[in-house]
């Protein structure tokens, strides 16, 4: 009973994950990659899709 209550308090009503988890995940990604630029470029290419094959 305590678990759901705490989760509800941390996560917004929309049901999205807690804001704390978001920044932490990003930080971990950058740390693993070693270079933030690389990660950003990969994310951009993935989102664009057409940019990746063009390059």
Phi and psi in radians as a Rosetta constraint file:
Dihedral C 1 N 2 CA 2 C 2 CIRCULARHARMONIC -1.231 0.35
Dihedral N 2 CA 2 C 2 N 3 CIRCULARHARMONIC -0.600 0.35
Dihedral C 2 N 3 CA 3 C 3 CIRCULARHARMONIC -1.057 0.35
Dihedral N 3 CA 3 C 3 N 4 CIRCULARHARMONIC -0.975 0.35
Dihedral C 3 N 4 CA 4 C 4 CIRCULARHARMONIC -1.015 0.35
Dihedral N 4 CA 4 C 4 N 5 CIRCULARHARMONIC -0.714 0.35
Dihedral C 4 N 5 CA 5 C 5 CIRCULARHARMONIC -1.029 0.35
Dihedral N 5 CA 5 C 5 N 6 CIRCULARHARMONIC -0.843 0.35
Dihedral C 5 N 6 CA 6 C 6 CIRCULARHARMONIC -1.129 0.35
Dihedral N 6 CA 6 C 6 N 7 CIRCULARHARMONIC -0.762 0.35
Dihedral C 6 N 7 CA 7 C 7 CIRCULARHARMONIC -1.077 0.35
Dihedral N 7 CA 7 C 7 N 8 CIRCULARHARMONIC -0.740 0.35
Dihedral C 7 N 8 CA 8 C 8 CIRCULARHARMONIC -1.073 0.35
Dihedral N 8 CA 8 C 8 N 9 CIRCULARHARMONIC -0.694 0.35
Dihedral C 8 N 9 CA 9 C 9 CIRCULARHARMONIC -1.181 0.35
Dihedral N 9 CA 9 C 9 N 10 CIRCULARHARMONIC -0.664 0.35
Dihedral C 9 N 10 CA 10 C 10 CIRCULARHARMONIC -1.341 0.35
Dihedral N 10 CA 10 C 10 N 11 CIRCULARHARMONIC -0.856 0.35
Dihedral C 10 N 11 CA 11 C 11 CIRCULARHARMONIC -1.430 0.35
Dihedral N 11 CA 11 C 11 N 12 CIRCULARHARMONIC 2.588 0.35
Dihedral C 11 N 12 CA 12 C 12 CIRCULARHARMONIC -1.212 0.35
Dihedral N 12 CA 12 C 12 N 13 CIRCULARHARMONIC 3.004 0.35
Dihedral C 12 N 13 CA 13 C 13 CIRCULARHARMONIC -1.189 0.35
Dihedral N 13 CA 13 C 13 N 14 CIRCULARHARMONIC -0.473 0.35
Dihedral C 13 N 14 CA 14 C 14 CIRCULARHARMONIC -1.107 0.35
Dihedral N 14 CA 14 C 14 N 15 CIRCULARHARMONIC -0.382 0.35
Dihedral C 14 N 15 CA 15 C 15 CIRCULARHARMONIC 1.726 0.35
Dihedral N 15 CA 15 C 15 N 16 CIRCULARHARMONIC 0.016 0.35
Dihedral C 15 N 16 CA 16 C 16 CIRCULARHARMONIC -1.245 0.35
Dihedral N 16 CA 16 C 16 N 17 CIRCULARHARMONIC 2.800 0.35
Dihedral C 16 N 17 CA 17 C 17 CIRCULARHARMONIC -1.128 0.35
Dihedral N 17 CA 17 C 17 N 18 CIRCULARHARMONIC 2.781 0.35
Dihedral C 17 N 18 CA 18 C 18 CIRCULARHARMONIC -1.040 0.35
Dihedral N 18 CA 18 C 18 N 19 CIRCULARHARMONIC 2.569 0.35
Dihedral C 18 N 19 CA 19 C 19 CIRCULARHARMONIC -1.081 0.35
Dihedral N 19 CA 19 C 19 N 20 CIRCULARHARMONIC -0.466 0.35
Dihedral C 19 N 20 CA 20 C 20 CIRCULARHARMONIC -1.166 0.35
Dihedral N 20 CA 20 C 20 N 21 CIRCULARHARMONIC -0.631 0.35
Dihedral C 20 N 21 CA 21 C 21 CIRCULARHARMONIC -1.198 0.35
Dihedral N 21 CA 21 C 21 N 22 CIRCULARHARMONIC -0.597 0.35
Dihedral C 21 N 22 CA 22 C 22 CIRCULARHARMONIC -1.093 0.35
Dihedral N 22 CA 22 C 22 N 23 CIRCULARHARMONIC -1.021 0.35
Dihedral C 22 N 23 CA 23 C 23 CIRCULARHARMONIC -1.042 0.35
Dihedral N 23 CA 23 C 23 N 24 CIRCULARHARMONIC -0.640 0.35
Dihedral C 23 N 24 CA 24 C 24 CIRCULARHARMONIC -1.103 0.35
Dihedral N 24 CA 24 C 24 N 25 CIRCULARHARMONIC -0.780 0.35
Dihedral C 24 N 25 CA 25 C 25 CIRCULARHARMONIC -1.073 0.35
Dihedral N 25 CA 25 C 25 N 26 CIRCULARHARMONIC -0.736 0.35
Dihedral C 25 N 26 CA 26 C 26 CIRCULARHARMONIC -1.100 0.35
Dihedral N 26 CA 26 C 26 N 27 CIRCULARHARMONIC -0.775 0.35
Dihedral C 26 N 27 CA 27 C 27 CIRCULARHARMONIC -1.052 0.35
Dihedral N 27 CA 27 C 27 N 28 CIRCULARHARMONIC -0.784 0.35
Dihedral C 27 N 28 CA 28 C 28 CIRCULARHARMONIC -1.073 0.35
Dihedral N 28 CA 28 C 28 N 29 CIRCULARHARMONIC -0.685 0.35
Dihedral C 28 N 29 CA 29 C 29 CIRCULARHARMONIC -1.100 0.35
Dihedral N 29 CA 29 C 29 N 30 CIRCULARHARMONIC -0.836 0.35
Dihedral C 29 N 30 CA 30 C 30 CIRCULARHARMONIC -1.061 0.35
Dihedral N 30 CA 30 C 30 N 31 CIRCULARHARMONIC -0.734 0.35
Dihedral C 30 N 31 CA 31 C 31 CIRCULARHARMONIC -1.103 0.35
Dihedral N 31 CA 31 C 31 N 32 CIRCULARHARMONIC -0.756 0.35
Dihedral C 31 N 32 CA 32 C 32 CIRCULARHARMONIC -1.143 0.35
Dihedral N 32 CA 32 C 32 N 33 CIRCULARHARMONIC -0.759 0.35
Dihedral C 32 N 33 CA 33 C 33 CIRCULARHARMONIC -1.209 0.35
Dihedral N 33 CA 33 C 33 N 34 CIRCULARHARMONIC -0.652 0.35
Dihedral C 33 N 34 CA 34 C 34 CIRCULARHARMONIC 1.642 0.35
Dihedral N 34 CA 34 C 34 N 35 CIRCULARHARMONIC -0.579 0.35
Dihedral C 34 N 35 CA 35 C 35 CIRCULARHARMONIC -2.256 0.35
Dihedral N 35 CA 35 C 35 N 36 CIRCULARHARMONIC 2.096 0.35
Dihedral C 35 N 36 CA 36 C 36 CIRCULARHARMONIC -1.080 0.35
Dihedral N 36 CA 36 C 36 N 37 CIRCULARHARMONIC -0.655 0.35
Dihedral C 36 N 37 CA 37 C 37 CIRCULARHARMONIC -0.981 0.35
Dihedral N 37 CA 37 C 37 N 38 CIRCULARHARMONIC -0.797 0.35
Dihedral C 37 N 38 CA 38 C 38 CIRCULARHARMONIC -1.007 0.35
Dihedral N 38 CA 38 C 38 N 39 CIRCULARHARMONIC -0.852 0.35
Dihedral C 38 N 39 CA 39 C 39 CIRCULARHARMONIC -1.036 0.35
Dihedral N 39 CA 39 C 39 N 40 CIRCULARHARMONIC -0.808 0.35
Dihedral C 39 N 40 CA 40 C 40 CIRCULARHARMONIC -1.061 0.35
Dihedral N 40 CA 40 C 40 N 41 CIRCULARHARMONIC -0.775 0.35
Dihedral C 40 N 41 CA 41 C 41 CIRCULARHARMONIC -1.078 0.35
Dihedral N 41 CA 41 C 41 N 42 CIRCULARHARMONIC -0.780 0.35
Dihedral C 41 N 42 CA 42 C 42 CIRCULARHARMONIC -1.082 0.35
Dihedral N 42 CA 42 C 42 N 43 CIRCULARHARMONIC -0.779 0.35
Dihedral C 42 N 43 CA 43 C 43 CIRCULARHARMONIC -1.069 0.35
Dihedral N 43 CA 43 C 43 N 44 CIRCULARHARMONIC -0.776 0.35
Dihedral C 43 N 44 CA 44 C 44 CIRCULARHARMONIC -1.063 0.35
Dihedral N 44 CA 44 C 44 N 45 CIRCULARHARMONIC -0.836 0.35
Dihedral C 44 N 45 CA 45 C 45 CIRCULARHARMONIC -1.049 0.35
Dihedral N 45 CA 45 C 45 N 46 CIRCULARHARMONIC -0.751 0.35
Dihedral C 45 N 46 CA 46 C 46 CIRCULARHARMONIC -1.086 0.35
Dihedral N 46 CA 46 C 46 N 47 CIRCULARHARMONIC -0.740 0.35
Dihedral C 46 N 47 CA 47 C 47 CIRCULARHARMONIC -1.180 0.35
Dihedral N 47 CA 47 C 47 N 48 CIRCULARHARMONIC -0.748 0.35
Dihedral C 47 N 48 CA 48 C 48 CIRCULARHARMONIC -1.224 0.35
Dihedral N 48 CA 48 C 48 N 49 CIRCULARHARMONIC -0.899 0.35
Dihedral C 48 N 49 CA 49 C 49 CIRCULARHARMONIC 1.446 0.35
Dihedral N 49 CA 49 C 49 N 50 CIRCULARHARMONIC -1.020 0.35
Dihedral C 49 N 50 CA 50 C 50 CIRCULARHARMONIC -1.258 0.35
Dihedral N 50 CA 50 C 50 N 51 CIRCULARHARMONIC -0.493 0.35
Dihedral C 50 N 51 CA 51 C 51 CIRCULARHARMONIC -1.159 0.35
Dihedral N 51 CA 51 C 51 N 52 CIRCULARHARMONIC -0.635 0.35
Dihedral C 51 N 52 CA 52 C 52 CIRCULARHARMONIC -1.058 0.35
Dihedral N 52 CA 52 C 52 N 53 CIRCULARHARMONIC -0.979 0.35
Dihedral C 52 N 53 CA 53 C 53 CIRCULARHARMONIC -1.097 0.35
Dihedral N 53 CA 53 C 53 N 54 CIRCULARHARMONIC -0.595 0.35
Dihedral C 53 N 54 CA 54 C 54 CIRCULARHARMONIC -1.096 0.35
Dihedral N 54 CA 54 C 54 N 55 CIRCULARHARMONIC -0.789 0.35
